[in-house]
Amino acid sequence: MRLSVFACCFYCMAYIACAGCISAQGTDVPEHIVSGEQADSYLKAAAHAVSLYTGKMEPGYTIRLLNHPYLDTDDYRTGLLSFEGILYPDVPMRLNLHQEELVVLSPDRRFSVVVPRDRLDYAQIDSLFIVYGKPDIKGGDRLPEGYYVRMHHQKYQVWKHELKLLNSDVKGLSVANSFERRVRYYVYKDEVIYPVNSEKSLLDLFLLKKKDLKRLMKQQGLNFKKNPDRAIVCVTDYCETLDR
């Protein structure tokens, strides 16, 4: 379902509220539009703001679920979104890992709209940098296509490719529907991308620091099986401090 009717209704809202996207292009927003050139620039920016919300609506789920299909929370979180080269600040969004769609919430908070993958440059929520396709790094072309989340970005980069698969557990007359996480982690080190799927594979990347890292994991209570996100980020961050 396309939101063409909604887009027409939203045009006036975008005309008023698109100051953020105009500013992102380096154009000041005038207090009073006094020239045709200024008006034309303003209207073009408003049209771009509308185009962000003209994708298909996010499909809903007709079954009862025990958990959610989103990245880390089913709540919308405000972040920065780059769409067709234009930056949109303060956009409420969430990443659906089952349908593999980035979803934004319309300004009137009534519609969940899917962002077209081929028009998305990137999104950033807190410290998480999200792209679709493959990470733009040496050797990244060998990775499977999908949504990637960059969790750490300094000397070493940590990337996560996550999917959530829908499972149904039938017991008698009851059915329990839930999402199962399938996660692959990658660490970019010395211009090489390494898959990391265990504590051993993580520590093997930093053999000369292995004793220090085991001590760190014990002191910080890091457990790769229980919380791989925290373990990988803490280890790579600590290695960077040792390299200084």
N, C-alpha and C positions, 0 to 999 in steps of 0.2 A: 504494500500500500504506500503510495507516494503522498507526500504532504503538500500538494500543490495549493489546496484551499488554505491550509494553515500558513503556507508561505506568504500568500497574498495578505492575510490578516496580520501576519507578523511584520510586514514591510514597514508600517508606521513605527512599530516598536524599535525595529532595527535602525530606522532613520534617526531616532532619538538616542538610542543606546550604543551606537557603533563608534563612539569616541575612542575606545580602546583599540579597535582594529585600525582606525585612521592613524592614531598615534604610532602604532607599530610600523606603519609604512613611512613614518617620518614627516607626516603632514599635520600641522597644527590645526586644531578645531577652532574655528572662529566663533566668537560670541554672537555675532550677527552676520549672516551670510549676505554679502552686499554685491557680489559679482557673479556672473554666469559661470566663470571658471571655477570659483570656489564651490558653487552649488553643484556643479558637475562632479567635482572630486568627491564631495560629501555623499552624493547619491550613489556613486560607484562603490564607495566603501560600504554604504548601507546595503547595496545589492549583494556584495560579498558576504556580509553578515547573514543575510537571508539564506544564501546558498549553503551555509554550514548546516542549516536545519531543514533541508529539503530532501534528505535521504529517506530510506524506508524506515518504518517503525520497528523497534526491537520486538521480535516474536516473544510471546509470553509462554508460560508453561501451564498446561492444563492438568497436571498431576501434582500431588502433594510431594514436596521435597524435604529431605532431612537436613540438607545443607544447601549452599548457594553455588552458582557456577562462576563467580567473579574472582578477580585476582586475589584480594585479601579481605575484602568487605563488600557487602551488597549495597552499602551506602554510596551515594554520589559524593565524590571529593573534588574540591575545586583545584584546578591546575591550569597550566599553560598549554595551548594547542596551536600548532602550526598547520594551516590548511591552505593548500595551493599557494604557498609562499607568504601567507599573511598570518601574523601572530594574533591570537585571541587570548587575552588574559582572563583569569577568573571564570573558567568554564567548568561547570559541574559535569563530571564524567566517571565512567567505570568501565573496566575491561572484562567482557564476557569471554571466558576461556573455553566454554563448551561450544558456543557458536562462532568463536574467534572473531568477535566484533568489538570495536571501541564504540561506546554508546555515550551520547551527550544528552543532557536534560535541557529541554527548551526553556527559554527565559520565563515563561509563565508557569513552568514546573508541571506541565500537563502531559508532555510527550517525551518518550525515550526514543531518540533518533540515532540510527546507525550512521557512523561516519564512513563514507566510501574509502576503502583501503587505498585505491590508486590515487586519491587526492589528498591523503594524509601525509604530511612531512614527518611529524613527530608529535608526541604529547609528553608532558612532564607533570607528574603528581608528586609533590614533596621532593624527595631525592631520586625518585624513580623516573628513568628516561625510557620512553616506549616508542618502538618503531615497528612497522610491518614490513615483512620481506626477510632480509638477512642483515645482520650487523655490518656496517661499513668499515670493515677491518680486513687486514691481510688474511686470506684463508677463509673468510666468512662465507664465501660462495659455496663452500662444501657443506654448510649447515642446512638443515631442512627449513623450508619457508614457513613463516608464521609470525606471530607477534613475539617480539623479544623485549625483555625488560632489562635495562642496564642498571644494576644494583650498586655498582661501585666504579668510580672513574677517576683514577689518578695515575700512578705509574702502572698499576695493574688494573685491568677492567674485569668486572664480573658480569656475565650475561646469563639470563634465565629464559628458557623456552618452556612454557607450561601449557598443558591441556587439561581439561576436566571432562572425563567420560561419564556418561549417564549409565548407572547400573540399577537393575531392579531385582530385589531379593524377595521371592515369593515364599511365604510361610503360611500354609493353609489357605484361609480366605483373605489374608492381609498381604499387602505389597509395600515394601519399603524402597523408595526411590532416593538415590543419593549419587553424588558426584565423586568420582575417584580421581585423585591428582596423578598426572604423569609429568614429571619434571626432569629437565635436563639442564645441567649447569655447565658453563664454559668460563675458563679464565684465560684472558689474553695477556701473555707474558713474553717479552722479547720478540714481538712481532710474530708470535705463533699462538694459535688458538688451541687450548687443551680442554678436552671433556673431563669433567670432575663429577663422579657419581658415588664417591665414598670418602671417608676420612683419610684412608691410605692414599688415594689418588690425589687428594688435596695436599697432604704433607709431602708427597713425593715430588711435587713441583718445587719445593723449597728444601732440598735435602740438607744443605749446609746449615739450615736453621731449624732442623727437625726437633732437636732437643728443646730449644726455646719455645717452639710452637706447642709441643706436648705439655710443657709447663704452663703456657698461656691457657690452653684449653682446660686444664685441670683447675687453674685459679679462677677462670671466668665461668666455669660450669658449662662449657660448650659441648654440645652433643650433636654430631652430624646427623644421626638418624632421626632425632627428635626435632631438631631445628637447623636444617642445612643452610637456610638463608643467613642466619646469624653467624653460624660457624664460618662460612666462606668469607663473608664480609669482614669479620673480626680478624681472621687469619691474614688475609691479604693486606688489610690496613696495618696490622702489626708488622708485617714484613717490610712495608714501606718505611716505617719508622726505624727499623734496623738498618735499612739501606742508606739512611741519611748520614 
